[in-house]
Amino acid sequence: MKTKLTVFIIILLLWGSGYIQAQGVEVSGFARTYEGVLVDNGNFGIVQQTLNLNFEKKGNKVAFKANPMLYMYNSDSLDLRMREIYMDMYFKNFDLRLGKQQVVWGKADGVFITDIVSPLNLSEFLLADFDEIRTGVISAKLDYYIGNGTIEAIWIPQFTPTIRPASNSIWYVQPDFPAPAKFDWSKDKVTPSLENSEAFLKYSTITSNVDFSVMAGYTWDDNPTMHVQKIFGRDTSTMPPKPYLKSLIITPQHHRLAVGGGSFSTEIKGLIFRGEAAYYHGKYFQTKDPKAIDAIVQKDYLNYVIGLDFSVGEVKMSTQFIQKYILDYDSQLIDDEAQNMATFLLRYDMMRETLHLQLFSYIGLNKGDALIRPKITYDYEDGFSILLGSNIFVGDKEGMFGQYYNNSMVYCKIKYSF
């Protein structure tokens, strides 16, 4: 961390001295203060200061971008991230991008169906801005242009997993094991090698009636499978002695996934219809079978979303239905056969588009839980905005959102962009 921070300070000094501007590098970014208070007890759920810098230089044949971000939590915790740092090379029929980059695919809002190239940073659950929740990956990306279509090929030499909440975070959920558990982290890492690299391919095109894309990927599951080894003992106080579950050994391990899917969007009489789907082959699921030695089973599943965007007067509205469906379902699985969710978005801009009212909600249809996110943003002047919002978790300890029933908060973000 000290080395990263030293590099960041050197960059700031070069910028402040005018050296970077003298080289024709465009500089942009923002400074932000972000505080959130938990409704349940009045404690601060988040105290964060952020400095985001974008350094870009574009030419006719080459370009580059570097995007360091510095987060300061509370008063003494610094987190420096290099979100992106890459070079572009432009040719007649194709472009090549090399380096750490974020890749955004798909048509869905707030969910990730085919948008799986860049893993997620879930250290703050799903509350971070979506341009910050994705993690950049070191990769080579080739865009080849054919008429109105584009073939996008991506090769990732080193696997990057999902970032999970720390054990002292309010977003960390302690697993409920039926016996004392010990973690074995010996298989958690994926060794960087040619054999362990990831590859993705996508074709997209825009026609007069519809935008659509198809994709495929040979990747690693960003979330590790929790292999559970059961250790049994014998209760000698009974005759005959009865076996009982003495302890568990949990071994997190990432596995290969093969993914294929696509997306589309089209407009019909002012209504925008969107759809996106992906078929996942080789996913491991947890099972509650008491006789299973390793409590997992491999199944394929389908994940899809259908959405509708429209306007009522000046109010922009959007709704989505999302389903994750496990094929060849086994009743011993912990997950439901079909996991259903809906999202709703309402946005209204007023006062010459300086005041923005927005409501976005996730609704878990299986467990009856929800995350409701109202917010008001006021553009005080160019580049300076004030945001007041709330994250309201609904549910009784169950479901993706209900498990955070104590984490409802109100928050404020003050941001200056330059």
DAUR-V741652 format. One record per backbone hydrogen bond with DSSP energy under -1.0 kcal/mol. CO is the residue of the C=O (numbers start at 1). NH is the residue of the N-H. If there is no record, write none. Layout:
co->[CO | CO]
nh->[NH | NH]
This chain:
co->[1 | 2 | 3 | 4 | 5 | 6 | 7 | 8 | 9 | 10 | 11 | 12 | 13 | 14 | 14 | 15 | 18 | 20 | 21 | 26 | 28 | 29 | 30 | 31 | 32 | 33 | 34 | 35 | 36 | 36 | 37 | 38 | 43 | 46 | 47 | 48 | 49 | 50 | 51 | 52 | 54 | 55 | 56 | 57 | 61 | 62 | 63 | 64 | 65 | 66 | 67 | 68 | 69 | 70 | 71 | 72 | 73 | 77 | 79 | 81 | 81 | 84 | 85 | 86 | 87 | 88 | 89 | 93 | 94 | 95 | 96 | 97 | 98 | 99 | 100 | 101 | 114 | 119 | 120 | 122 | 124 | 129 | 129 | 133 | 137 | 139 | 140 | 141 | 142 | 143 | 144 | 146 | 149 | 150 | 151 | 152 | 153 | 154 | 155 | 156 | 163 | 166 | 169 | 175 | 180 | 182 | 185 | 194 | 198 | 199 | 200 | 201 | 202 | 203 | 204 | 205 | 210 | 211 | 212 | 213 | 214 | 215 | 216 | 217 | 218 | 219 | 222 | 225 | 225 | 227 | 229 | 231 | 231 | 233 | 234 | 235 | 235 | 242 | 244 | 247 | 248 | 249 | 250 | 251 | 253 | 255 | 257 | 258 | 259 | 260 | 261 | 262 | 263 | 264 | 265 | 266 | 268 | 271 | 272 | 273 | 274 | 275 | 276 | 277 | 278 | 279 | 280 | 281 | 283 | 285 | 286 | 289 | 294 | 295 | 297 | 300 | 301 | 302 | 303 | 304 | 305 | 306 | 307 | 308 | 309 | 310 | 312 | 315 | 316 | 317 | 318 | 319 | 320 | 321 | 322 | 323 | 324 | 325 | 330 | 332 | 337 | 339 | 340 | 341 | 342 | 343 | 344 | 345 | 346 | 347 | 348 | 350 | 350 | 354 | 355 | 356 | 357 | 358 | 359 | 360 | 361 | 362 | 363 | 364 | 369 | 370 | 371 | 372 | 373 | 374 | 375 | 376 | 377 | 378 | 378 | 381 | 383 | 384 | 385 | 386 | 387 | 388 | 389 | 391 | 392 | 394 | 399 | 401 | 402 | 402 | 404 | 408 | 409 | 410 | 411 | 412 | 413 | 414 | 415 | 416]
nh->[5 | 6 | 7 | 8 | 9 | 10 | 11 | 12 | 13 | 14 | 15 | 16 | 17 | 19 | 20 | 18 | 22 | 25 | 24 | 56 | 54 | 418 | 52 | 416 | 50 | 414 | 48 | 412 | 45 | 46 | 410 | 42 | 38 | 36 | 74 | 34 | 72 | 32 | 70 | 30 | 28 | 66 | 26 | 64 | 90 | 59 | 88 | 57 | 86 | 55 | 83 | 53 | 81 | 51 | 79 | 49 | 77 | 73 | 71 | 69 | 83 | 67 | 100 | 65 | 98 | 63 | 96 | 145 | 91 | 143 | 89 | 141 | 87 | 139 | 85 | 137 | 116 | 135 | 163 | 125 | 127 | 132 | 133 | 121 | 101 | 99 | 155 | 97 | 153 | 95 | 151 | 149 | 146 | 204 | 144 | 202 | 142 | 200 | 140 | 198 | 122 | 169 | 172 | 177 | 248 | 250 | 188 | 197 | 156 | 218 | 154 | 216 | 152 | 214 | 150 | 212 | 207 | 265 | 205 | 263 | 203 | 261 | 201 | 259 | 199 | 257 | 162 | 227 | 253 | 251 | 249 | 246 | 247 | 244 | 236 | 238 | 242 | 235 | 233 | 231 | 182 | 229 | 184 | 227 | 225 | 221 | 219 | 281 | 217 | 279 | 215 | 277 | 213 | 275 | 211 | 273 | 271 | 268 | 309 | 266 | 307 | 264 | 305 | 262 | 303 | 260 | 301 | 258 | 299 | 297 | 334 | 292 | 296 | 287 | 285 | 327 | 280 | 325 | 278 | 323 | 276 | 321 | 274 | 319 | 272 | 317 | 315 | 312 | 347 | 310 | 345 | 308 | 343 | 306 | 341 | 304 | 339 | 302 | 333 | 288 | 326 | 324 | 365 | 322 | 363 | 320 | 361 | 318 | 359 | 316 | 357 | 354 | 355 | 379 | 350 | 377 | 348 | 375 | 346 | 373 | 344 | 371 | 342 | 368 | 364 | 394 | 362 | 392 | 360 | 390 | 358 | 388 | 356 | 380 | 386 | 384 | 417 | 381 | 415 | 378 | 413 | 376 | 411 | 409 | 372 | 370 | 403 | 404 | 397 | 405 | 407 | 39 | 391 | 37 | 389 | 35 | 387 | 33 | 385 | 31]
